[in-house]
Amino acid sequence: QVQLVESGGGLVQSGGSLRLTCAGSGFPVSDEIMTWHRQARDKPPEWIATLFPGGATFYDDSVKGRFTISRDDAKNTLYLQMNSLKPEDTAVYYCQNHDSNTWGQGTQVTVSS
């Protein structure tokens, strides 16, 4: 069974950092296109970043240079390192196995000004 579980969210001050974790099971994270999305209150989901099996990464302009998507193949885990956080980054963050369209349950990130 393909499953994703996010963790690492929380409350942080503007300018701070957080690292989100997405633990995969039932499939090798290294073999799939993996993506982070976020959804702020009363707004549609927003794509943030994608990591391809070969290692190529792509970012939305709103997070480019501040966020880094990566993975640990030994731990079968996807990460999102978020630096220089802004209040507008406040949202529920989700990881997605793009190929199977499997989503995690989400983790809340709140950035205070």
MDAnalysis code that builds the backbone (N, CA, C; Angstrom):
import MDAnalysis as mda
import numpy as np

u = mda.Universe.empty(339, n_residues=113, atom_resindex=np.repeat(np.arange(113), 3), trajectory=True)
u.add_TopologyAttr("name", ["N", "CA", "C"] * 113)
u.add_TopologyAttr("resid", np.arange(1, 114))
u.add_TopologyAttr("resname", ["GLN", "VAL", "GLN", "LEU", "VAL", "GLU", "SER", "GLY", "GLY", "GLY", "LEU", "VAL", "GLN", "SER", "GLY", "GLY", "SER", "LEU", "ARG", "LEU", "THR", "CYS", "ALA", "GLY", "SER", "GLY", "PHE", "PRO", "VAL", "SER", "ASP", "GLU", "ILE", "MET", "THR", "TRP", "HIS", "ARG", "GLN", "ALA", "ARG", "ASP", "LYS", "PRO", "PRO", "GLU", "TRP", "ILE", "ALA", "THR", "LEU", "PHE", "PRO", "GLY", "GLY", "ALA", "THR", "PHE", "TYR", "ASP", "ASP", "SER", "VAL", "LYS", "GLY", "ARG", "PHE", "THR", "ILE", "SER", "ARG", "ASP", "ASP", "ALA", "LYS", "ASN", "THR", "LEU", "TYR", "LEU", "GLN", "MET", "ASN", "SER", "LEU", "LYS", "PRO", "GLU", "ASP", "THR", "ALA", "VAL", "TYR", "TYR", "CYS", "GLN", "ASN", "HIS", "ASP", "SER", "ASN", "THR", "TRP", "GLY", "GLN", "GLY", "THR", "GLN", "VAL", "THR", "VAL", "SER", "SER"])
u.atoms.positions = np.array([
    [0.844, -1.199, 0.000],
    [0.000, 0.000, 0.000],
    [0.876, 1.244, 0.000],
    [0.656, 2.101, -0.977],
    [1.420, 3.346, -1.066],
    [0.902, 4.324, -0.021],
    [1.817, 4.850, 0.773],
    [1.419, 5.763, 1.836],
    [2.488, 6.825, 2.042],
    [2.050, 8.038, 2.389],
    [2.950, 9.156, 2.690],
    [2.519, 9.784, 4.009],
    [3.482, 10.069, 4.861],
    [3.193, 10.686, 6.151],
    [4.127, 11.874, 6.342],
    [3.527, 13.080, 6.435],
    [4.319, 14.290, 6.631],
    [4.474, 14.597, 8.119],
    [5.556, 15.298, 8.431],
    [5.790, 15.799, 9.783],
    [6.747, 16.975, 9.699],
    [6.906, 17.657, 10.819],
    [7.878, 18.739, 10.879],
    [7.304, 20.135, 10.854],
    [6.002, 20.252, 10.685],
    [5.399, 21.573, 10.690],
    [5.389, 22.171, 12.083],
    [4.992, 23.423, 12.156],
    [4.930, 24.092, 13.450],
    [4.813, 25.586, 13.289],
    [5.034, 26.273, 14.418],
    [4.977, 27.736, 14.453],
    [6.402, 28.281, 14.489],
    [6.688, 29.216, 13.592],
    [8.021, 29.793, 13.517],
    [7.896, 31.283, 13.223],
    [8.855, 32.055, 13.677],
    [8.853, 33.493, 13.413],
    [9.336, 33.779, 11.993],
    [8.913, 34.900, 11.482],
    [9.362, 35.338, 10.163],
    [10.891, 35.358, 10.110],
    [11.435, 34.800, 9.023],
    [12.881, 34.695, 8.887],
    [13.453, 33.387, 9.378],
    [12.632, 32.605, 10.041],
    [13.093, 31.333, 10.593],
    [13.094, 30.211, 9.573],
    [13.396, 29.011, 10.057],
    [13.517, 27.835, 9.190],
    [12.760, 26.658, 9.782],
    [12.322, 25.790, 8.898],
    [11.730, 24.509, 9.276],
    [12.133, 23.483, 8.221],
    [12.178, 22.218, 8.641],
    [12.376, 21.147, 7.685],
    [11.211, 20.177, 7.782],
    [10.507, 20.031, 6.676],
    [9.400, 19.091, 6.609],
    [9.893, 17.732, 6.130],
    [9.294, 16.696, 6.676],
    [9.644, 15.327, 6.336],
    [8.422, 14.610, 5.773],
    [8.646, 13.807, 4.764],
    [7.575, 13.003, 4.150],
    [8.092, 11.571, 4.041],
    [7.621, 10.723, 4.923],
    [8.061, 9.329, 4.950],
    [7.200, 8.502, 4.000],
    [7.861, 7.825, 3.076],
    [7.134, 6.999, 2.122],
    [7.154, 5.535, 2.529],
    [6.091, 4.809, 2.170],
    [6.039, 3.366, 2.381],
    [5.267, 2.737, 1.223],
    [5.633, 1.496, 0.908],
    [4.963, 0.777, -0.171],
    [5.541, 1.054, -1.546],
    [6.555, 1.897, -1.613],
    [7.190, 2.209, -2.882],
    [8.516, 2.894, -2.581],
    [9.466, 2.833, -3.525],
    [10.729, 3.557, -3.323],
    [10.601, 5.015, -3.765],
    [10.790, 5.938, -2.818],
    [10.706, 7.365, -3.119],
    [11.656, 7.738, -4.255],
    [12.792, 7.057, -4.330],
    [13.808, 7.392, -5.329],
    [13.353, 7.085, -6.759],
    [12.339, 6.254, -6.914],
    [11.887, 5.852, -8.251],
    [10.708, 6.670, -8.773],
    [10.196, 7.587, -7.952],
    [8.970, 8.304, -8.295],
    [9.216, 9.808, -8.395],
    [8.373, 10.462, -9.159],
    [8.354, 11.921, -9.178],
    [7.640, 12.370, -7.908],
    [8.339, 13.105, -7.068],
    [7.805, 13.517, -5.775],
    [7.644, 15.033, -5.741],
    [6.539, 15.476, -5.160],
    [6.188, 16.895, -5.207],
    [5.696, 17.369, -3.844],
    [5.991, 18.615, -3.534],
    [5.413, 19.310, -2.375],
    [4.405, 20.335, -2.890],
    [3.292, 20.393, -2.199],
    [2.260, 21.392, -2.447],
    [1.918, 22.060, -1.113],
    [1.202, 23.155, -1.182],
    [0.684, 23.772, 0.036],
    [-0.675, 24.392, -0.255],
    [-1.445, 24.531, 0.804],
    [-2.761, 25.150, 0.675],
    [-2.998, 26.072, 1.852],
    [-3.091, 27.350, 1.558],
    [-3.425, 28.326, 2.583],
    [-4.942, 28.356, 2.767],
    [-5.357, 28.874, 3.913],
    [-6.793, 28.914, 4.206],
    [-7.537, 29.682, 3.127],
    [-8.635, 29.123, 2.663],
    [-9.526, 29.744, 1.683],
    [-8.856, 29.972, 0.335],
    [-7.785, 29.237, 0.058],
    [-7.124, 29.341, -1.244],
    [-6.961, 27.953, -1.850],
    [-6.833, 27.859, -3.169],
    [-6.630, 26.556, -3.789],
    [-5.228, 26.026, -3.513],
    [-5.004, 24.727, -3.686],
    [-3.652, 24.169, -3.504],
    [-2.664, 24.810, -4.470],
    [-1.427, 24.924, -4.015],
    [-0.378, 25.578, -4.781],
    [0.816, 24.635, -4.895],
    [1.305, 24.402, -6.092],
    [2.514, 23.607, -6.296],
    [3.732, 24.389, -5.817],
    [4.657, 23.683, -5.152],
    [5.851, 24.355, -4.638],
    [7.110, 23.838, -5.308],
    [7.294, 22.519, -5.297],
    [8.557, 21.969, -5.765],
    [8.382, 20.508, -6.179],
    [9.236, 20.087, -7.120],
    [9.238, 18.711, -7.617],
    [10.653, 18.186, -7.692],
    [10.810, 16.912, -7.317],
    [12.082, 16.211, -7.409],
    [11.886, 14.993, -8.289],
    [12.698, 14.914, -9.369],
    [12.610, 13.783, -10.279],
    [13.563, 12.677, -9.831],
    [13.288, 11.435, -10.272],
    [14.149, 10.320, -9.866],
    [15.625, 10.547, -10.181],
    [15.919, 11.214, -11.276],
    [17.313, 11.465, -11.634],
    [17.976, 12.557, -10.835],
    [17.183, 13.276, -10.048],
    [17.732, 14.314, -9.185],
    [17.394, 15.738, -9.592],
    [16.807, 15.911, -10.750],
    [16.443, 17.267, -11.174],
    [15.372, 17.831, -10.248],
    [15.481, 19.126, -9.965],
    [14.522, 19.798, -9.085],
    [13.950, 21.034, -9.774],
    [12.708, 21.339, -9.430],
    [12.030, 22.511, -9.969],
    [11.251, 23.172, -8.843],
    [11.210, 24.505, -8.866],
    [10.573, 25.265, -7.801],
    [9.670, 26.347, -8.362],
    [8.603, 26.624, -7.622],
    [7.803, 27.791, -7.933],
    [8.617, 29.035, -7.601],
    [8.395, 30.103, -8.325],
    [9.162, 31.333, -8.109],
    [9.000, 31.870, -6.690],
    [7.857, 31.598, -6.069],
    [7.600, 32.140, -4.737],
    [8.512, 31.544, -3.668],
    [9.123, 30.386, -3.949],
    [9.968, 29.737, -2.947],
    [11.390, 29.519, -3.444],
    [11.649, 29.805, -4.706],
    [12.970, 29.565, -5.284],
    [14.030, 30.355, -4.520],
    [15.108, 29.666, -4.171],
    [16.180, 30.298, -3.417],
    [15.996, 30.239, -1.914],
    [14.795, 29.880, -1.467],
    [14.534, 29.775, -0.018],
    [14.239, 28.331, 0.398],
    [13.590, 27.581, -0.454],
    [13.212, 26.200, -0.141],
    [14.070, 25.231, -0.954],
    [14.328, 24.064, -0.368],
    [15.090, 23.019, -1.050],
    [14.394, 21.684, -0.870],
    [14.102, 21.013, -1.974],
    [13.515, 19.674, -1.937],
    [14.640, 18.668, -2.096],
    [14.586, 17.611, -1.288],
    [15.625, 16.588, -1.349],
    [15.049, 15.266, -0.846],
    [15.861, 14.225, -0.918],
    [15.394, 12.937, -0.410],
    [16.578, 12.161, 0.173],
    [16.258, 11.230, 1.047],
    [17.222, 10.287, 1.602],
    [16.745, 8.902, 1.176],
    [17.445, 8.319, 0.227],
    [16.988, 7.039, -0.323],
    [17.041, 5.928, 0.725],
    [18.032, 5.963, 1.591],
    [18.159, 4.921, 2.619],
    [16.976, 4.958, 3.592],
    [16.459, 6.161, 3.841],
    [15.330, 6.311, 4.757],
    [13.989, 6.346, 4.020],
    [14.042, 6.300, 2.681],
    [12.833, 6.382, 1.857],
    [11.990, 7.598, 2.236],
    [12.658, 8.723, 2.356],
    [12.033, 9.936, 2.874],
    [12.329, 11.128, 1.984],
    [11.324, 11.964, 1.825],
    [11.424, 13.223, 1.091],
    [11.458, 14.367, 2.093],
    [12.203, 15.412, 1.779],
    [12.318, 16.560, 2.672],
    [11.975, 17.852, 1.940],
    [11.610, 18.850, 2.722],
    [11.507, 20.219, 2.232],
    [12.145, 21.120, 3.282],
    [13.335, 21.613, 2.973],
    [14.015, 22.566, 3.848],
    [13.509, 23.955, 3.503],
    [12.974, 24.645, 4.487],
    [12.390, 25.958, 4.258],
    [13.140, 26.988, 5.085],
    [13.787, 27.919, 4.420],
    [14.535, 28.990, 5.070],
    [13.910, 30.341, 4.761],
    [14.286, 31.334, 5.524],
    [13.796, 32.706, 5.318],
    [12.275, 32.727, 5.185],
    [11.616, 32.058, 6.097],
    [10.166, 31.945, 6.019],
    [9.472, 33.286, 6.193],
    [8.349, 33.421, 5.489],
    [7.557, 34.643, 5.500],
    [6.139, 34.314, 5.969],
    [5.415, 35.284, 6.489],
    [4.023, 35.013, 6.893],
    [3.182, 34.424, 5.761],
    [3.459, 34.817, 4.533],
    [2.678, 34.292, 3.398],
    [2.995, 32.832, 3.077],
    [3.980, 32.251, 3.752],
    [4.248, 30.816, 3.614],
    [3.327, 29.984, 4.505],
    [2.545, 30.625, 5.334],
    [1.623, 29.913, 6.221],
    [0.621, 29.115, 5.405],
    [0.564, 27.805, 5.673],
    [-0.303, 26.913, 4.903],
    [-0.180, 25.495, 5.474],
    [-1.041, 24.617, 4.977],
    [-0.855, 23.183, 5.201],
    [-0.028, 22.662, 4.031],
    [1.043, 21.956, 4.361],
    [1.963, 21.455, 3.354],
    [1.740, 19.953, 3.152],
    [1.697, 19.559, 1.885],
    [1.443, 18.174, 1.519],
    [2.542, 17.661, 0.594],
    [2.923, 16.405, 0.765],
    [3.776, 15.764, -0.228],
    [2.913, 14.833, -1.084],
    [3.384, 14.605, -2.288],
    [2.620, 13.821, -3.256],
    [3.531, 12.912, -4.048],
    [3.122, 11.657, -4.180],
    [3.709, 10.752, -5.165],
    [2.969, 11.043, -6.465],
    [3.647, 11.719, -7.391],
    [2.969, 12.194, -8.594],
    [2.436, 11.048, -9.445],
    [3.202, 9.967, -9.535],
    [2.826, 8.875, -10.437],
    [1.549, 8.165, -9.988],
    [1.408, 7.943, -8.693],
    [0.211, 7.278, -8.174],
    [-0.820, 8.267, -7.657],
    [-0.471, 9.552, -7.692],
    [-1.340, 10.613, -7.150],
    [-1.736, 10.317, -5.709],
    [-0.777, 9.862, -4.933],
    [-0.994, 9.632, -3.503],
    [-0.517, 10.854, -2.738],
    [-1.327, 11.321, -1.787],
    [-1.014, 12.492, -0.981],
    [-0.916, 12.090, 0.489],
    [-0.099, 12.815, 1.213],
    [-0.067, 12.641, 2.652],
    [-1.208, 13.405, 3.304],
    [-1.240, 13.368, 4.630],
    [-2.322, 14.016, 5.375],
    [-2.083, 15.505, 5.588],
    [-0.876, 15.957, 5.358],
    [-0.551, 17.368, 5.493],
    [0.032, 17.702, 6.850],
    [0.820, 18.773, 6.885],
    [1.377, 19.291, 8.133],
    [1.280, 20.816, 8.105],
    [0.825, 21.387, 9.205],
    [0.573, 22.832, 9.267],
    [1.861, 23.599, 9.537],
    [2.098, 24.613, 8.736],
    [3.198, 25.549, 8.949],
    [2.597, 26.927, 9.159],
    [2.965, 27.558, 10.271],
    [2.480, 28.889, 10.580],
    [3.675, 29.791, 10.833],
    [3.743, 30.888, 10.080],
    [4.843, 31.836, 10.207],
    [4.296, 33.143, 10.764],
    [4.774, 33.537, 11.922],
    [4.297, 34.761, 12.557],
    [5.171, 35.939, 12.159],
    [4.561, 37.101, 12.081],
    [5.301, 38.300, 11.666],
    [5.925, 38.994, 12.853],
])
